[in-house]
Amino acid sequence: MVIETTDGRKLEFEVIGVVEDDEHNSFAIAYSEAEDEFVVTDANGSLLSDTDLAQEILDDFRDLAEESAPEES
């Protein structure tokens, strides 16, 4: 996915996960390796305008990823 910034730059993001909330709304977590940045989109691919909600979704995603990662020995 490519996101154009307000200053005209085009940044490439790769969807690394999809999560669903309690109301069955889906959100995609995308990561840009070049920018080392995450974004959260709704099911239509639009960036979330509610930054607090986006951060909560990203935090939950990170927690789930850590829990499901195999333990290192």
N, C-alpha and C positions, 0 to 999 in steps of 0.2 A: 504494500500500500504506500502511496506517495502523498505526503501532506505538504501543502504550500504554506509557508510562514507569512506573517504580515509584511515582512521585508522582501518577499518574493523568492526566498530560497525554497527549494524542493528537497524534502528529506524523505528517505526511504525507511519504512518500518516494516518489520515482519511480525505477523500475528503469531504469538507464542502460546496463547491460551484463550479459552472461552469459558466464562463463568456465568452462572445464573443466580439471581437473587431469590428471596422468598416469594416474590410476586411473579416469578417465572420470566423476568426480563433478562435478556442475554446481553452480555458485554464482552468485547474482545480486548485482550491485553496485547499491545504491540510494542516492539522494541527496535530502536535504531542503534545498531552497533557503532556506526560512524559518530553519532552524537552521544552515545551512552545514555539514552533517555527512553523512558517508557511513556506510552499514552494509553488512554482508555477510550474506547468508542462504544456507541450503542449498536444495536443489531443492524442498523442501516449504514454503519461505517462513519457516522458523524462523531466528532470529538465531543466528550461531555463538557457542558458549560459549567456544571456544578463541580468545582475543583475539590470540595470536601468529599463529595460522593466518589469522584474518581480516585482520590487518595485512599479512601476506605476500601474500595474494590481492589486496588493495587496491593494494599496491605494484606487483605484477605487472601489474594492470589499468592503472594509471597509466603504466607503462613502455610497454605495448602501445599505449595511446592516443597517447602522444607520438611513438612510431615511425610510427604510421599517419597522423598529422596531416600535411596538406600543408605543404610548406615555404613560408615567407613570403619574398617577394622585396623 
